[in-house]
Amino acid sequence: MHPSLKQIRYFVTIAESGKVAGAAKLLHISQPALSAALSQLEEIWDTQLFIRHKAQGVTLTADGKSLLRQCKQLLQQADSLDDYARGLNKQVAGKIHIGCFSTLGPLVIPRLLQLARKEYPALSIHVTEDNLAKLDAQLLSGHLELALSYGLDQDKRIHHEPLADCPPYVLLPAAHPLTELDSISLKQLSQEPMILLDLPHSGDYFLSLFNGIGCQPEIAYRSRSFEMVRCMVASGLGFSLLNQRPQTNISYNGGELKMVPLEAGLCKSLQIVISRAADIQTSVRAEAVMELLHQIVANQKI
């Protein structure tokens, strides 16, 4: 006897929810019916998938963890079959989970949702914002199908499709003397207090720029919030290096900022990429979202 796709979907939903009751609500079925379906699946596979904790949900067994990724891939393949059938009639419909690097999100995701609503009204896009390490983990686990991020990691299990280059620039309070220059060298900045955007991978990238010229910046403050960094700079607490370019020179706290280029040829640009697990076939929905992302990035300065 083979399990049904419905039973496998139930298993994945319980694993992601961590509670049978929570999964039952998401699936719109009764808790006893879901528990019975799970028990039947364990009987079919002759293995225990979860450890039950009274009033505290469930945790995956070792076998459950091994099966979870395979089940997610199977469900994605089943969805791809649906996509193919719809594609015969040029339809893009259903649900897709995508990720976005937290500082890129405000510049891209609203426009993506706006265009998708117009071009593909039957497509439902669910967005997760996080740092690069967590987005990669969710791509590899199958929770996310795509992620908009920077090509900083070297994990061969993840494929990166380039979208655009984003050279770093110097962010300064508008009244700072260095804003009068056409460009600024890292050497000029080495004696200035720095506000570091200290996200995983990002912080290392900005510090590596200084390491490349054999010096260390004077880090005054660190923050994982893009807008907190901008507010600190606007308040005169130091400079920062960033890549994304908001469409305003006013910070969240009302301070005025100025973006000044780094000297040409000194620093390697970051590349904005669409990331996906290399071993998973791209669905029709994912192809549609990728096309929209290319369109958005090509038509606006990020």
N, C-alpha and C positions, 0 to 999 in steps of 0.2 A: 504494500500500500504506500502511495506517495502523498506527501503533504500538499495542500492547496496553496495557491498564492495568497489567499485570504489568511490562512493560518500563519504563513511566513510574515505577512504584513503585521499581523497581531503581535508576533514575537518581537519584531523590530520596534514596534511602537511601545511595547512594555519595557524593552531594554532602554529606550531613549527617555521614557517617562520615569522609570525607576519605581513605579507603583502600578499595580494592576488597576486600582481604582482610578488613578489619573489617566491611564491608557484607555480605560472603558469610556470615560467622558470624551476623550479625543476621538474615539472610534464610533461613538454614539451607539454603544451596545451595553447590555447589562454586565455587571461585574461577574456574576456567576457564569454567564455564557462565555465570557472571555477566559475565565479560569478553566472552564471545561475544554475550550479550544486549545489552550496552552498545554493542559494535561494530555490531550490527545496527540498533540505534536510531539511531546516528549516520549509518548508511548510508541509513536511511529518510528522515531529516530533511536529509540531505546537509550536515551541519555537524559540526564537532568540538566536543564538549561539555566535554572535560577535557584538561588538559595532564598527561601521565604523567611522574612523576619516579621514576626507578629506586630502589627500596627506600625511597622517601620519600612514597608516596601519590600523590594527584592534586589538582589545583586546577582550579576552573571557568574556562573561557574566558569571554570577554565574552558570546558567544552563550549559553553554558551558564547564566550568571548571569541573563540575560534570560528564559530558558525556565524556570528553576527555580521562580519564583513562580507562573507560569501552571500548571505541572505540579502544584504543591501545591494550588492552587485546584481543579484538575480532580479530583484525588484526594479532596479534601473534598466536592466535589459528588457524586462516585461513592459516597462513604460516606453522604452525605445521602440518596441514593436507597435505599441499604440500610436506613437509619434509617426512611425513609418506609414501606418494605415491612414492616419489623418493627413500625412504629407502628400498622399496620392491626390488629395483634394486641396492641397496647399493650406491646411489648417494648422495653427499653432495654439494648442490649448493645454490645460492642466496646470499643475503646480511645479515650481522649480525653487530650490533653495540655493541661494548664492551668498557669498561672503564678500566683505569689503574692508580693506584696511581703514582703521578708524578715522584717520585724518583725510583720506580721499573721499569718504562717504558723502559729506555735505556738498562737495563739488560735482559729484557725478550721479549719485543715487536718485535724488529728486527728479532730475531730467530723464533718467532711465525709466522710472515708474511712469512719468508723464507720457513719454513716447510709447512705452509698451501698452498703456491703456488705450492709446489711439490706434496703434498698428495691430496689436494682438489682444483684443478685448476679452478673449477667453483664456488668456494666460495669467496665472497668479504667481507673482514673484515675492518670495519671502527672503528678507535680507538679514544677515548676521554681521554686525560690526565688531572687529576685534583686531589684535595685533597679528603680525605675520606668523609667529610660531603656532598660535592657536588656530588660525585659518588653515595652515598646512595640515595640522592634525585632523581637522574636521573634513578636509578634502580626502585625506587618506582613509578615514573611517567610513567615508561614503555619506556623511551627513550633509555635506555641501557638494554641489555639482560643479560650480565655478567659484572663483574668487578674484576680485579686482585688488591687486596689491603691487608691491615692488619686487623686482627680480633680484632680491638680495641673497636668497638661500640657494644652495647647490644640491638639493635633494633630487636625485635622478628619478625618483618615483613621481615627481611632479613636473608636468610640462608647462612651460611659460610661453605665451604668445605675446610678442611685443605690441604695445599700443603707442607709446610716446616716450621721448626722453625728457627728463625734468632736471636741468642743472641746478645745483644749489645756489642760493643767493644769501646775502647778508641782510638781516632784519634789524633796523635801528629805530630808536625814537626820532621823530621828525626833526628835532632841534639838535641832534648830535652833529658835531663838526665833520665827521666822516661822510655824512650824506651829501656833502658838496662835491665829492669825488665821483668820477664816471665809473670807476670800479675800485675794488678794495682787495688787497692781498691778505692771505692768512697770516703773514708775518705782522702786518699792521694790527691784526686782531688779537694776536697772542698775548698782549699786555692788557687787553680789555676784559672785564668780567663777562662770562658767557652764561646764557640761560640755555640749558641743554634739553632738547626734546628727547627724553630718556625712555623711549619705547624699545622693546626687544628688537634687535637688528638695527633699528634706526640710530640709537645712541652710539653703537659701535661704528656705524658708517660715518657719522659726523666727526667722531674723534679720530677715525682713520685718516681723515683729510689733513689734520694737523700732524699726525704721525708721519705722513708722507713727506713733510718738510722738516722733520726732526725736532718738533717742539710740541709742548702740551699747552692747551688753553687753560685759562684760570676760570674754573667752573664755579660760579657764584650760587646758582640754583639749578635744580633739576625738576622736571615735571613730565608726566605722561599725557598731559592735556595740551593739544595744539593751541587752543585759545588761551589757556593759562600762560603759556610761553609768550604769546603775543601781548597779553595784558602786562606781564612783567617787563617786557621790553618797552612797551609804551609808557610805563611808569618810570623809566630811566634806570632800571636795575641792571641793565647790561644789554649785550647784543645776542642774537641767535642766528643759527644757520638753519634754513628750511628749504624745502623743494616745492611744496604746493603754493600756488599763488591765488589767494582769495581775491574776489572782485572788488574789495574795499580796502582802503588804507587806514580805516578806523577800527580799533580794537573793541572788544566786548565791553570794556569799562570806559569807552569814549576817548581813549588816547589816540594820538595820531602817529602813524608809523610810516617808514619809508623802506622800500626794498632796493638794495644796491647790488649789482652783479659782482661776483668774484672775478678776479683777473682771469682773462681767457687762458685756457689750456692748463690751469692749475688743478682742476678737480674733475673727477669722473662723474658724469651725470647718473642719476638714478633712472631706471627704466620702469615705466608703468606697464604692467603685464596682466593678462588674463591667465590665471592659474587653474589647472585641473589635474586630477589624478591621471597619470600617463597610461594606466592599464584599463581605464574605463572608457567605453565608446561614448562619443559625444551625441547627446540626444538632439532631436529637432528643436526642442525648446531652448536648449543650451546654444545651439547654432544661432537662433533668432536673437537671444540676449547678447551674444558676442558681436553680432552684426550691429546691434544698436549701440553697444559700447564703443566700437570703432567709429561709428558716426558721431557720437557725442564728443569723444576725445579729439577727433579731427576738426571739429567745429568750434571748440572753445580752448582758451589758454588755461592750463592747469598749473 
